[in-house]
Amino acid sequence: MSEEKTFPMTAEGRTKLEAELEDLIANQRPEITKRIQIARSYGDLSENSEYQSAKDEQAFVEGRIQTLRKMIESAEIIDPNATAADEVSLGKMVTFKELPDEEPETYSIVGSTESDPIAGKISNESAMAVALLGKKVGDTVTVPLPSGESIRVEILKVEK
């Protein structure tokens, strides 16, 4: 029997997923149902683009609801306090610089479900996070790149 997949995430990440699920169920699902009923009133469904569009959107929303329920049900909330204050772990913000002399960069390490690199949140499954996890302030870390090369970074600061 296969092991149940868990979704590591911060408490904030779980709250966001729960809010998205609530919006889909309370707002989007009823709106799509209304659109389907209106489109049905137009007659012949075989050539009714409004009806087909609403049905496609309904299928997407129902799929997303199932996915969110599974992720929330299987959430593993990570406590950033469970590790030393200066140790990189899920739920913490890490500042590092590429060696020899690049500008410092700061990212929060989060579960893959809440990853958003543009917002400064990198997945715990990314190459950078995998290399940094468990390391401490002052450590120099080699991070493999997809190209096969690698970079060296120095951890400057770790915050909750």
C-alpha positions as MATLAB code, in Angstrom:
seq = 'MSEEKTFPMTAEGRTKLEAELEDLIANQRPEITKRIQIARSYGDLSENSEYQSAKDEQAFVEGRIQTLRKMIESAEIIDPNATAADEVSLGKMVTFKELPDEEPETYSIVGSTESDPIAGKISNESAMAVALLGKKVGDTVTVPLPSGESIRVEILKVEK';
ca = [
       0.000    0.000    0.000;
       1.434    3.369   -0.953;
       2.208    5.959    1.668;
      -0.072    9.007    1.873;
       1.608   12.107    0.461;
       1.893   14.988    2.880;
       2.130   18.642    1.944;
       4.570   20.522    4.170;
       3.484   24.144    4.597;
       3.412   27.040    6.972;
       0.313   27.838    9.022;
      -0.109   30.936    6.824;
       0.007   28.767    3.696;
      -2.716   26.496    5.043;
      -4.869   29.510    5.916;
      -4.546   30.784    2.331;
      -5.552   27.401    0.920;
      -8.567   27.286    3.239;
      -9.582   30.813    2.118;
      -9.279   29.810   -1.549;
     -11.374   26.680   -0.919;
     -14.043   28.717    0.861;
     -14.168   31.202   -2.035;
     -14.514   28.432   -4.605;
     -17.335   26.752   -2.687;
     -19.225   29.835   -1.476;
     -18.784   32.181   -4.444;
     -17.446   30.679   -7.652;
     -19.374   27.393   -7.629;
     -22.814   29.099   -7.243;
     -21.909   31.723   -9.880;
     -20.996   29.031  -12.410;
     -24.218   27.157  -11.628;
     -26.205   30.327  -12.409;
     -24.298   30.789  -15.681;
     -25.076   27.200  -16.698;
     -28.787   27.683  -15.955;
     -28.871   30.910  -17.980;
     -26.994   29.314  -20.880;
     -29.421   26.340  -20.864;
     -32.299   28.747  -21.360;
     -30.805   29.770  -24.716;
     -31.842   26.446  -26.227;
     -29.706   24.069  -28.332;
     -26.798   23.079  -26.089;
     -24.744   21.548  -28.903;
     -23.939   24.970  -30.355;
     -24.118   26.998  -27.158;
     -20.646   28.429  -26.444;
     -21.752   30.077  -23.179;
     -22.951   26.723  -21.892;
     -19.757   24.912  -22.939;
     -17.577   27.637  -21.429;
     -19.446   27.477  -18.102;
     -19.253   23.656  -18.049;
     -15.491   23.817  -18.687;
     -15.068   26.324  -15.880;
     -17.221   24.162  -13.606;
     -14.963   21.169  -14.266;
     -11.869   23.240  -13.468;
     -13.360   24.609  -10.225;
     -14.531   21.170   -9.063;
     -11.051   19.767   -9.762;
      -9.429   22.605   -7.832;
     -11.812   22.046   -4.894;
     -10.805   18.364   -4.750;
      -7.111   19.270   -4.952;
      -7.376   21.873   -2.194;
      -9.317   19.522    0.078;
      -6.638   16.847   -0.362;
      -3.814   19.322    0.299;
      -5.486   20.726    3.425;
      -6.348   17.245    4.697;
      -2.752   16.094    4.176;
      -1.095   19.321    5.342;
       1.939   18.996    7.560;
       2.255   22.328    9.357;
       5.900   23.152    9.908;
       6.871   24.948   13.102;
       9.865   27.226   12.454;
      10.503   27.232   16.219;
      11.345   23.521   16.129;
      14.883   24.268   14.904;
      17.677   26.487   16.196;
      17.125   30.214   15.608;
      20.085   30.446   13.216;
      19.274   27.247   11.275;
      17.601   27.372    7.868;
      14.297   25.492    7.892;
      10.863   25.560    6.337;
       8.926   28.637    7.429;
      12.008   30.798    7.958;
      13.411   33.672    5.953;
      17.033   33.319    4.861;
      19.377   36.022    3.565;
      22.397   34.878    1.576;
      24.818   36.214   -0.992;
      26.399   34.514   -3.936;
      30.167   34.402   -3.580;
      32.447   36.104   -4.156;
      30.660   39.465   -4.004;
      27.036   39.522   -5.155;
      24.266   41.513   -3.476;
      22.390   39.778   -0.633;
      19.068   38.115   -1.478;
      16.306   37.205    0.973;
      13.752   34.428    0.540;
      11.231   32.631    2.715;
      11.413   28.862    2.458;
       7.901   27.459    2.159;
       6.181   24.270    1.074;
       5.731   23.690   -2.644;
       2.021   24.521   -2.402;
       2.764   28.126   -1.394;
       5.860   28.760   -3.509;
       5.995   32.158   -5.257;
       9.561   33.178   -6.220;
       8.462   36.614   -7.428;
       7.060   37.280   -3.934;
      10.268   35.959   -2.356;
       8.923   32.512   -1.404;
      10.878   29.499   -2.637;
       9.777   25.887   -2.435;
      11.497   23.571    0.002;
      11.926   21.270   -3.021;
      13.905   23.817   -5.076;
      17.635   23.262   -5.555;
      18.444   26.416   -3.575;
      16.276   25.459   -0.592;
      17.452   21.839   -0.572;
      21.055   23.060   -0.387;
      20.283   25.596    2.372;
      18.007   23.521    4.634;
      19.718   22.540    7.880;
      22.602   24.952    7.385;
      23.373   27.852    9.742;
      24.362   31.506    9.608;
      27.965   31.793    8.398;
      27.920   28.514    6.455;
      29.072   28.480    2.846;
      26.907   26.232    0.686;
      27.332   24.855   -2.840;
      24.077   24.999   -4.791;
      23.752   22.874   -7.958;
      22.193   24.622  -10.953;
      20.030   22.955  -13.625;
      22.817   23.581  -16.152;
      25.062   21.181  -14.245;
      27.197   23.985  -12.858;
      26.990   25.209   -9.285;
      27.244   28.413   -7.297;
      28.512   29.060   -3.793;
      26.489   31.127   -1.371;
      27.117   32.342    2.162;
      24.234   32.419    4.646;
      24.107   35.867    6.228;
      20.932   35.807    8.308;
      18.039   33.508    9.282;
      14.764   34.897   10.656;
      11.340   33.534   11.619;
];
